[in-house]
Amino acid sequence: MSIKNLLIPFNLVFFILAGLSSPLSSQDQGSLFPVEHHELQNGLQVILSEDYSVPVVSVVIAYQVGSIHEKPGKSGIAYLLENLMFQGSENVGPMQHINFIHRMGGNLNAVTTEDQTLFYQKVPSNQLAPVLWLEADRMKSLKITSSKVKKAKTALIQEIQQRKNKDPYLESSLYFDRLLYPHFIYHHPIFGNESSIREITPGDVKEFYSSYYTPNNAVLCIVGHINKKKSMEMVKKYFGTIPKGKEIPSMALRNFSLEEQTTRTVENPLASSPGFYLGYRLPSPYSDYYYPLKIIEYILIKGDSSRLHERLIKKEHIATHLHGEIEKKKNLAAFKIFVLTNNQITRKMSRKAIFSEINKLKSTAISEDELRKAKNLLRRNYTYQYSSTLNKAIFLSEKFLERKKLNFQVELEKYLSVTPNQITRIMNKYFGPHYFLLNVNIK
Amino acid sequence: MSSLFQIPPKLKIILTLLLFFLLWGSIPSFSQEKFRKSPPPPDPLPQLNLPEIKSAVLSNELSVSVVQQKGPPIITLQLMVLSGEKSSPPDLPGLASFTTRMLPRGTAAFSFSEIQERIESIGGDFSTSTHMDYSLINFSFLEQYLDEALQLLSRMILHPDFNKQEIANLKRSINYELMDNSTNPKFLSKRLLYHILFQDHPYQNMAYTKEDINQITQKDISEFFENHYRPNNAKITLVGNLSLSTATRKVSHYLNTWRNQDVKKIPPSFPELNKKLKICFMDVPRVKNPIILVGNLASPINHPDFFPFTVLNQVLGGTPTSRLFMNLRESKGYAFYSFSRLELFKSCGVFSIESKVRPQVIFDSVQAVLNEVKKVTQEPIPSDEIEQAKSYLIGNFPLALDHFRSLSLQLAKIQAYNLGQYHWEDYYEKIKPIGAEGVFKVVKKYPLSKPVVIIAGEKEETFDYLQKFEEIYVYDSKGKLKYVQRKKEKDESY
């Protein structure tokens, strides 16, 4: 039975209820810019934000689904479905969504993460209705056929091959993820792997679509030169009669131990420089520890004047490449550093230098000037997240799905109120002897 | 009363079921609301009310402009020096680019590292870029640090320190970048195209090489800086929540001692047109699927042909719905992509088409691109296509102004080429009246169907498929002409 037919009985019910939806409307006062939140009767969350700088509107629809929702043997299905969302629905032909947006002069794209899939477009503000019509059609009635699934699988397998050819360190970084995140749902790659993609059937895709691509599992965000009342009328018209999907059972999330450590070495025939990955498991990103940890990330590795850049790249010239960040995967977080060096000696020196900088931060309180610099850089990057209508729409959608709250001012204040004492305390608590190290040797 | 019309209970059930199934069967056509069948029409085109550019000139002739905007608490400062790569001496290509990149690498008081630290302390982002006609410093920072930002900028401009260690470091960085690009067919083919199109023209400087960079000396940099970095040859633009009077007062405070001086200018001249089809092959190791770059000269930016040319570019290769993409990728299946591009400078423009293709179909792909170009030079483009292209351009224009970074890029062009506020306010009015005949008239003025064609790919994979061409100029990946191969003739070695 096709997805379209499955939706018919629900459709009848909701046809009667159309126009009766009485959304909860709330104006969030804790935001850095005006935001209005509604909920349709079918569970679709709607966020509106006016911005009259230029006559454009950005529309993002984000579904709470990603690689974390995939079952073993079916990895890559979330990303595969993201691609299939451009291959036609009941009233929109294959690739027509893209053609429609281009003809308007608009831009569009999509992205799949561990636990979200976002579709976004930026168009002239007079084109809001056609964009909502397009998004509603593929939410309501995506056409999934065997030939489309086959074609998408072939394209995805080719993409994986291209990624591997392009990035000689891809395999080692995936191996490091398997060490750091022991459970499948966190460590398998978003783009899947060749063997599991081959196993995905059209039935699997249809089931995944009908389970997660539902109004009650999505947030629709409209930002730009809009009339809020008129925009809500359009939203109700195009989305209000789409039937609510089945309740999605809450995920069985896993935790990891903060008191494990591992050191491994791999030989990489593709690599041209030796390097290593270093990782520290951290507490949940939903905890209050996350705020000082984020400041620590800036002190240690963000920006050209961060401690590790200053020492490894500029002063001692022992690393040729240095990248690191706090990685969030739903309820888990880890601090990850990747370093490339010229030879084994500088690799050893780089490792030593990193541990020495970590120890310094544990034993000596950071100066007010350095702390201010870290906070200003964080504030700049935080601000960039809402520096255009599209950035705002993505920011709002992601934050809403992540925390179900829109009080950004409060969140920003939490980062900006971190103290030197908190940093020392957190460093001593989470940057101890329990770390994960993967050395990469060239062959 | 018994009645003929009485329906037996069994039949009743059957009829009910039949009715149910009839209705059920017809549900798909009824279940879908009518509005879902076709897209709704858009609303009328909104008014393009764009922020005003307000300007003043300081006593040292430094021009200060402000675009006042409420929004994120960030100010973007752009210092433009109206000397670009075309101003590098003919024997020192790359000098303009090198000089701009030296600016944050040390002042009399601060080292490169200290400057980076000061930039990041105010939540700053600093970058430089050098174009054909101008050089740019882009500096954005948290709005409360305007004084600190201007003070730092003034130190770079008033007390630069082109020390030898940093010159060596920058040479190393540029050499790494060029090495990284040594197998990048996009970069290499563009560099060769510029080199060929701009023979004996100052714009050829943009095609600088590692050897050009390595010969630059401290004296060259200081001289270029002294001759070109003058307030009467510069413009500062600030975008953010500040007024022109605040900006003027503060810029003047930090930069009023910047001394003006006559700057020798190169008058714009249109390079000689390439009037003969020239096929070039460049051997780029490890490139299995070659890039084809087809290009020729077009109108300069500040010229009435700009708008019809923009429409032409859109019809041919602006997006995946344009002619080239639809033909080479969707219809023939030759290419991974095929897009056209219009780059406009003060003296001229370059209209180019870039395609990535399978090696087996190189010859056919080049022919297909040339045929598409020939078509627009032989007959006017149908009106519906012109209207579709215009609709895209009108819709797309405000999108590029929706972020402070892209807004700054637009402003840079307006400032560099004195396009004035009208350039964006009248954009719709300039595009709307363009018709098929107008585009056709402009197309015929330029020898677009006699372009330079660069094919960049690995020789081993590609060269066999090039044998149908009558004449091929064969280059190495450094852009050096190795020989010319003519069909059924002996090679002419260089």
Interface residues (C-beta under 8 A of the other chain):
Chain A: K4 N5 I8 N11 L12 F15 A18 S53 V54 P55 V56 E90 N91 I98 N99 F100 H102 R103 M104 G105 G106 N107 K122 V123 P124 S125 N126 Q127 L128 A129 P130 W133 L134 A136 D137 K140 H225 K237 Y238 T241 G303 D304 S305 E310 K314 D369 R372 K373 N376 L377 R379 R380 T383 Y384 Y386 S387 S388 T389 L390 N391
Chain B: I27 P28 S31 Q32 E33 F35 R36 K37 S38 P39 P40 P41 P42 D43 P44 L45 P46 Q47 L48 N49 L50 P51 Q69 G71 P72 P73 I74 S113 Q116 E117 E120 S121 I122 G123 G124 D125 F141 L142 T319 P320 T321 Q388 S391 Y392 L393 I394 G395 N396 F397 P398 L399 L401 D402 H403 F404
